Amino acid sequence: MTHDNKIKLFLVDDDALYLKSIEIEFMQMADFEIETFPSGELCIENLHKSPDLIILDYLLDGIDKNAKNGIETLDEIRAFNPEIPVIILSAQDKIEVAVDCMHHQAFDYIVKSETAFIRMQKAIERALYTRKIEKTLNWYMEKM
């Protein structure tokens, strides 16, 4: 996390209006330092900034039809740092899409809907709690 204990959150979506709306929702919460990206490529270029968590759109082809999709971006994030929790956000309400994302080690899959923001908040809480437990267990195992 950042020096002031804020959670560094990357939001990645090619739908500028949706991206701005979730950014505003998260900005109303004091816990986040937010960076937004309209493409997976720009997110990947900024991974050196060490985000605590990434919310990543599934398709990402609204601006550039040749852009990396969410799965390709997720794979590159995993290659860079497999510890960063990535939550996939998508308009695709298909079980096979969700399963594919989970096979690529997404932390969670959330369908864009009227309850998506609440589900994102809960997924972030779970991701950070899981990470805290893993760090505690690793510390404990090193001491043994």
N, C-alpha and C positions, 0 to 999 in steps of 0.2 A: 504494500500500500504506500501511498505517497507520504511525505514527511509530516503532513498535517492530519494524518489518519483518515483522509478521504479515500474512497474507493475510486480507483482510476478505471473508468468505464469507457470502452470503445463501442459506439453504435455504428453499424454498417448497413446501409439500405440505399438502393438506387431511386426510391420514391422520395423525392425531396420533401413533399408535404408530410408524409408519414414519419420520415426521419426527424423533421422539425417538431412534430407533435410529441413523439416519445422523448426527444431531448428536453422539451419544455416540462413534460411530466417529471422526468428525473431531476431537472434543475430545481424543482420545487422542494426536493428533498435535500437537506444540507449534507448528506453523506457522500455525494458524488462529485468527482472531477470528470467532466465528460469531454470526449473528443468524438466528432462525427466524421464519417467518410462515405462518399457516394459509390465507392467501388471496393471490391476485395483487394485489388492491387494497391490502392492507397492505404488500406489497413495494414497490409503486409509490410509496406515501406516504413510504417511507423511502429512496428512491433518493438523496436529498440527502446521505446518509451515505457516499456514494461506495464502493460495494462493488467489490472487485477482480474478483469472479466471482459468478455466480448459478446455483444448481441449482434448476430449476423443474419442478414436476409438470405433466403435460400436461392432465389433466382439471380438477382443482380444484373440482369441484361436489359433493363429499361433505358439506359443511356447509351450503352455500347453493346450491340448484339454479340460481339466477340469477347466480352469481358469474362473473367473467371466467375464461375458460379459459386454458390455458397460451399458446396462440397469441396471443390478445388481449393478455395480459400481456406477452409477448415483444415484440409490436409497440409497446407503450407504453414498454418499456425501451429499445428501439431509438430511438424518437423522443426520449427523454430523453438518452440517451448511447449512440450506436452502437458505442462502443469496449468496452463491458462484455461479456465473453464470457458467454453463457448456454448452459448445458447442460440439455437437456430430458430429464426422467426420466419414464418412463411404464410402465404395465402393458400398454399397447397394443403388441403384437408384430406390427405390420402395416407393410409397406414403404411404403405410401402415406401413413401417418401420419408416418413418419420423413422421407420426401421433403418433405411439407408443412412440417414443422418446419425443414428445411434451406432451403427456399424463403423462409422468414421469417427467415433469417439466424441460426438457432441454431448454436452452435459445434459441438455434437455431440448425438446422440440415443442415450440408453441405456435399454434395457428393464430394468424391475425384475426382478431374478433373484438367484440366489445369488452371481453374480459382479459384480453391479452396483456394489458399493462399490469393488472393484479397478478396474473400468472408469472410475468417477468419478475416482479418484485419477490414473489415466493421462491422462484428458481434461483434468484441471486442470493437470497438468504440461505438456501440449501447449499449452494455452491461454496459460499464463503465459510459456512459452518463445516462442511466436509473438508475443505482445505485446512481449516484450523485444527480439526481432529487429526488429519494426516500429518501435519507439522508436529503436533504434540506426540503422536505415536513415534514418528521418526526420531525426535529428540529423546524420548524414553528408550527406544531401542539402542541408540548410540551410547547411552549411559550404562547399559547392561554389560 
